[in-house]
Amino acid sequence: MSAYRRFRNRLRIGPVEVATSYDGRGRDVHTAACTAPRCGFSADYDSRAAAELAARTHRCKV
């Protein structure tokens, strides 16, 4: 079962969106997810800087 997350502080860098949400324990989690069709890249990070770096360096394989 996937958790419903309410995202805030959203930023788009190319095809990748970076957003902040809370995890199940109330801590901040920063997510980077590619919105390109059939890419499938998404990852959670502890810091906003790491998520933005992943978004800037992401290259779609499709």
N, C-alpha and C positions, 0 to 999 in steps of 0.2 A: 504494500500500500504506500503510495507516495504522499508526502506531506504537502498541504496547501501552503504556499508561501506568499506573503504580501511583500512585494518588492518596493523599495523606495530608493531615491537618489540614483536614478537610472541615467546611463550615459551610453551613447552609441559611438563606437570607433570602427569605421568601415562596416563590415557585415556583423561584427561582434557587439553584443550588448553586455554592459557591465552594470550590475545592480547590487544593492545591499538588502539583506533581510535578516531575520532572526532564526536561529536553529531551534530545535526542540527544548534546549536548556536556557533560552533567552539571550544567548551571545550573538554578536554580529557575525554574519557570514557574508562574504563578498563572492559573487558568482559571475563568471564570464561564460557566455553562451553564443555560439555562432548561429545566425538566423538564415544562412544560405541553405537552399534545398539540398538534402542528402548529405550534409556535412556531418552533423552529429556531435560536434565539439561542445562540451560544457564541462566546467570544473569549478569547485568551491575553493576559496582561499581564505586565509586568516587575516590578510591585510588588503586594503583597497589598492595599494601600490602594486602588489603582486598580481591582482586581477587585471589591472590596467596594462601592466607589462605583458601579460599573456594575450590580451586583446590586441595590442600593438604588434606583437610578433607572430600572431596566428596566420597561417597560410592554409587555405582550403585545398584539399587533395582532389576535389571534384572538378 
